[in-house]
Amino acid sequence: MSYVDLRGHKTWFEEWANNGEPVLLLHGGLSATEDWDFAVLPAVESDHHVYAYDRTAHGRTGVRDGFYHFNFQRDEAITFLEDVVGGPAHLIGWSDGGIISLMVAIARPDLVKSVVAIGTNFHFDCGLPFNDGPIEIMIGEKDRAEFAERSPDPSHIQDEIVRRAFEVWRSEPTMTKDDLGKINCPVLVLTGDDEPFTNFHTVELYESLQDGRLAIVPGTSHYVIKEKSEIAQAIIKDFYRQPEYPVTKDPNRRKRINSEEDATPQ
């Protein structure tokens, strides 16, 4: 783990052994790589070349102007893929990281081999419980201690980062189902059955994709990757073992089911 100069911004990143095709891990909002890499690495570390970085204003990477808008974070991910990974990769994103992964797949399909979107919404109007009323900044002692330990910025900046995050979540992301339909790589939508957004929204995401798979893990929340790690890892491993467009015995919901190339097995 070290820092890289990402076109003028000191960015913390980590790289694991080169065991195959590149995978880029994208952490959640108000989070950091080390808060979740342990939960997803067992699914990919043995047969992929894994990268991860702390996004601007997250973890060990400092603040800069425009840091929290999703277009900014999408462009930052594109820069990391171009300058550090050096080409296309499989993207695994949790929460905001999943949003960014989908946005990169839409904007730069040449850089995305596949997407695993964990606990991901595609539009802010999805039933989030904090989208109405005043924004209350509540930061626990553990979170304050982690920020003080990790961030190169002064501790008082944390309150501004959290406030800005909640403001952005009230108006972003704004992807449409038509936008999602432009993604042509395989996408695994992996989610808990008790997310902060509605299950209907998750199904809309899945059914809008050309080449999607949907896994709703029972008895889990937005932290599905931590709560039932072995199940989530097994689902991700299966996704990578079978990247081809699913040909099932009774196709109904996948967007490409009417394509001539997708034959139903007898």
C-alpha positions as CSV (number, residue, x, y, z in Angstrom):
1,M,0.0,0.0,0.0
2,S,1.3,3.4,-0.9
3,Y,0.4,6.7,-2.6
4,V,0.3,7.5,-6.3
5,D,0.2,11.0,-7.9
6,L,-3.1,10.7,-9.7
7,R,-2.8,13.7,-12.1
8,G,-1.8,16.1,-9.4
9,H,-3.6,14.6,-6.4
10,K,-1.9,12.3,-3.8
11,T,-4.1,9.2,-3.8
12,W,-3.7,6.2,-1.5
13,F,-3.9,2.8,-3.2
14,E,-3.2,-0.8,-2.7
15,E,-2.3,-3.5,-5.1
16,W,-2.2,-7.3,-4.5
17,A,-0.3,-10.0,-6.4
18,N,-0.8,-10.4,-10.1
19,N,-2.8,-13.6,-10.4
20,G,-4.8,-12.9,-13.5
21,E,-7.1,-10.3,-15.0
22,P,-7.3,-7.0,-13.1
23,V,-10.1,-6.3,-10.6
24,L,-10.7,-2.8,-9.1
25,L,-12.4,-2.6,-5.7
26,L,-14.4,0.6,-5.1
27,H,-15.4,1.2,-1.5
28,G,-18.6,2.7,-0.2
29,G,-19.4,6.3,0.7
30,L,-17.9,7.7,3.9
31,S,-15.8,4.6,4.0
32,A,-12.3,3.4,2.9
33,T,-10.7,0.4,1.2
34,E,-9.6,-1.2,4.5
35,D,-13.2,-1.1,5.7
36,W,-14.4,-3.8,3.3
37,D,-11.5,-5.3,1.3
38,F,-11.3,-8.2,3.8
39,A,-14.9,-9.2,3.0
40,V,-14.5,-9.3,-0.8
41,L,-10.9,-10.3,-1.4
42,P,-11.3,-14.0,-0.8
43,A,-13.6,-14.1,-3.9
44,V,-10.9,-12.7,-6.3
45,E,-7.5,-12.6,-4.8
46,S,-6.3,-16.0,-5.8
47,D,-7.0,-15.6,-9.5
48,H,-7.1,-11.9,-10.3
49,H,-4.8,-8.9,-10.1
50,V,-6.5,-6.8,-7.5
51,Y,-6.3,-3.0,-7.1
52,A,-8.1,-0.6,-4.8
53,Y,-7.8,3.1,-3.8
54,D,-9.3,5.5,-1.4
55,R,-11.3,8.1,-3.3
56,T,-10.8,11.8,-2.8
57,A,-12.0,12.8,0.8
58,H,-12.1,9.2,1.9
59,G,-9.7,7.1,4.0
60,R,-6.1,8.2,3.5
61,T,-6.8,10.5,0.5
62,G,-7.3,14.2,1.1
63,V,-10.0,16.6,0.0
64,R,-10.1,18.6,-3.2
65,D,-12.7,20.8,-4.9
66,G,-15.8,19.1,-6.3
67,F,-14.9,15.9,-4.4
68,Y,-18.3,14.4,-3.6
69,H,-20.3,14.7,-6.8
70,F,-20.6,11.3,-8.6
71,N,-19.4,12.6,-11.9
72,F,-16.2,13.7,-10.2
73,Q,-15.8,10.2,-8.6
74,R,-16.6,8.5,-11.9
75,D,-13.8,10.5,-13.7
76,E,-11.4,9.8,-10.8
77,A,-12.1,6.0,-11.3
78,I,-11.5,6.4,-15.0
79,T,-8.2,8.1,-14.3
80,F,-7.1,5.4,-12.0
81,L,-8.0,2.7,-14.6
82,E,-6.0,4.6,-17.3
83,D,-3.0,5.6,-15.2
84,V,-2.5,2.8,-12.6
85,V,-4.3,-0.3,-13.9
86,G,-3.4,0.6,-17.5
87,G,-6.5,-0.7,-19.2
88,P,-9.8,-2.4,-18.7
89,A,-10.7,-4.2,-15.5
90,H,-13.5,-6.0,-13.7
91,L,-15.1,-3.6,-11.2
92,I,-16.5,-4.5,-7.8
93,G,-18.2,-1.7,-6.0
94,W,-20.1,-1.5,-2.8
95,S,-22.8,1.2,-2.3
96,D,-21.3,4.5,-3.8
97,G,-18.6,2.3,-5.3
98,G,-21.3,0.3,-7.1
99,I,-22.8,3.5,-8.4
100,I,-19.4,4.7,-9.7
101,S,-18.8,1.3,-11.3
102,L,-22.1,1.5,-13.3
103,M,-21.3,5.1,-14.3
104,V,-17.9,4.1,-15.6
105,A,-19.4,1.2,-17.5
106,I,-21.8,3.7,-19.2
107,A,-19.2,6.4,-19.9
108,R,-16.2,4.2,-20.8
109,P,-17.2,0.7,-21.8
110,D,-13.7,0.1,-23.1
111,L,-12.4,0.2,-19.6
112,V,-14.9,-2.3,-18.0
113,K,-14.8,-6.0,-18.4
114,S,-17.7,-6.7,-15.9
115,V,-19.3,-5.1,-12.8
116,V,-20.3,-6.4,-9.4
117,A,-22.6,-3.8,-7.9
118,I,-23.2,-4.5,-4.2
119,G,-25.9,-2.7,-2.3
120,T,-26.3,-0.2,-5.2
121,N,-29.0,2.3,-6.3
122,F,-29.0,3.9,-9.7
123,H,-31.1,7.0,-8.8
124,F,-31.6,9.1,-5.7
125,D,-35.4,8.7,-5.9
126,C,-35.3,5.1,-4.6
127,G,-36.9,5.3,-1.1
128,L,-33.9,6.3,0.9
129,P,-35.0,7.2,4.4
130,F,-32.9,10.3,4.8
131,N,-34.1,12.1,1.6
132,D,-36.6,14.3,3.5
133,G,-36.2,16.7,6.4
134,P,-33.1,18.4,7.8
135,I,-29.7,16.7,7.6
136,E,-28.4,15.8,11.0
137,I,-24.7,15.2,11.2
138,M,-24.0,12.4,13.7
139,I,-20.5,11.0,13.8
140,G,-19.6,8.3,16.3
141,E,-16.4,8.3,18.3
142,K,-15.0,5.3,16.4
143,D,-15.6,7.1,13.1
144,R,-13.9,10.3,14.4
145,A,-10.9,8.3,15.6
146,E,-10.5,6.5,12.3
147,F,-10.7,9.8,10.4
148,A,-8.1,11.4,12.6
149,E,-5.8,8.4,12.2
150,R,-6.2,8.1,8.4
151,S,-6.9,11.4,6.8
152,P,-4.2,13.9,5.8
153,D,-6.8,16.7,6.4
154,P,-7.6,18.3,9.8
155,S,-10.2,16.6,11.9
156,H,-12.8,19.4,11.7
157,I,-13.1,18.7,7.9
158,Q,-14.9,15.5,8.6
159,D,-18.2,17.3,9.5
160,E,-18.1,19.1,6.1
161,I,-17.4,15.8,4.3
162,V,-20.4,14.1,5.9
163,R,-22.7,17.0,5.3
164,R,-21.8,17.2,1.7
165,A,-22.2,13.4,1.3
166,F,-25.8,13.5,2.5
167,E,-26.6,16.6,0.3
168,V,-25.3,14.8,-2.8
169,W,-27.3,11.6,-1.9
170,R,-30.4,13.7,-2.0
171,S,-29.9,14.6,-5.6
172,E,-27.6,12.0,-7.1
173,P,-27.1,9.6,-8.8
174,T,-29.4,10.3,-11.7
175,M,-28.9,7.3,-14.0
176,T,-32.0,6.3,-16.0
177,K,-33.1,2.8,-17.0
178,D,-32.2,3.8,-20.6
179,D,-28.7,4.6,-19.3
180,L,-28.4,1.2,-17.7
181,G,-29.5,-0.4,-20.9
182,K,-26.4,0.9,-22.6
183,I,-24.1,-1.3,-20.4
184,N,-23.1,-4.3,-22.5
185,C,-20.8,-6.1,-20.1
186,P,-21.9,-8.7,-17.6
187,V,-23.3,-7.1,-14.4
188,L,-24.0,-8.9,-11.1
189,V,-26.4,-7.0,-8.8
190,L,-25.8,-8.3,-5.3
191,T,-27.9,-7.0,-2.5
192,G,-29.4,-7.5,0.9
193,D,-33.1,-8.0,1.3
194,D,-33.3,-5.1,3.7
195,E,-31.5,-2.3,1.9
196,P,-32.1,1.4,2.6
197,F,-33.7,1.7,-0.9
198,T,-36.6,-0.5,-2.0
199,N,-36.3,-3.9,-3.5
200,F,-38.4,-2.7,-6.3
201,H,-35.6,-0.3,-7.2
202,T,-33.1,-3.1,-7.2
203,V,-35.2,-5.2,-9.5
204,E,-35.6,-2.2,-11.8
205,L,-31.8,-1.9,-12.0
206,Y,-31.4,-5.6,-12.8
207,E,-34.2,-5.7,-15.4
208,S,-32.7,-2.6,-17.2
209,L,-29.4,-4.4,-17.9
210,Q,-28.6,-6.1,-21.1
211,D,-26.6,-8.9,-19.4
212,G,-27.5,-8.9,-15.7
213,R,-27.8,-11.3,-12.9
214,L,-29.6,-10.7,-9.6
215,A,-28.7,-12.1,-6.2
216,I,-30.8,-10.9,-3.2
217,V,-29.3,-12.5,0.0
218,P,-31.9,-13.2,2.6
219,G,-31.5,-11.9,6.2
220,T,-29.0,-9.2,5.3
221,S,-28.9,-5.4,5.0
222,H,-26.8,-2.9,3.2
223,Y,-23.8,-4.7,4.8
224,V,-24.5,-8.0,3.0
225,I,-20.9,-8.4,2.0
226,K,-19.9,-8.4,5.7
227,E,-23.0,-10.0,7.2
228,K,-22.9,-13.1,5.0
229,S,-19.5,-12.9,3.5
230,E,-19.1,-16.6,2.5
231,I,-22.4,-16.6,0.6
232,A,-21.6,-13.3,-1.1
233,Q,-18.1,-14.5,-2.0
234,A,-19.5,-17.7,-3.4
235,I,-21.9,-15.7,-5.6
236,I,-19.1,-13.5,-6.9
237,K,-16.9,-16.5,-7.6
238,D,-19.7,-18.2,-9.6
239,F,-20.2,-14.9,-11.5
240,Y,-16.5,-15.0,-12.6
241,R,-16.6,-18.7,-13.4
242,Q,-19.5,-18.3,-15.7
243,P,-19.2,-14.8,-17.4
244,E,-21.2,-15.8,-20.4
245,Y,-24.7,-14.5,-21.0
246,P,-27.0,-16.8,-18.9
247,V,-29.0,-19.3,-21.1
248,T,-31.7,-20.7,-18.9
249,K,-34.6,-23.1,-19.4
250,D,-37.3,-20.4,-19.1
251,P,-36.0,-16.9,-19.9
252,N,-38.3,-14.0,-19.1
253,R,-36.8,-10.9,-17.5
254,R,-33.3,-10.5,-18.9
255,K,-33.2,-7.7,-21.4
256,R,-31.5,-9.6,-24.2
257,I,-33.9,-12.6,-24.1
258,N,-35.3,-11.7,-27.6
259,S,-31.9,-11.7,-29.2
260,E,-31.4,-14.4,-31.9
261,E,-28.1,-15.4,-30.3
262,D,-29.8,-16.4,-27.0
263,A,-31.3,-19.8,-27.5
264,T,-33.3,-21.6,-24.8
265,P,-31.8,-25.0,-24.0
266,Q,-34.0,-28.0,-24.7
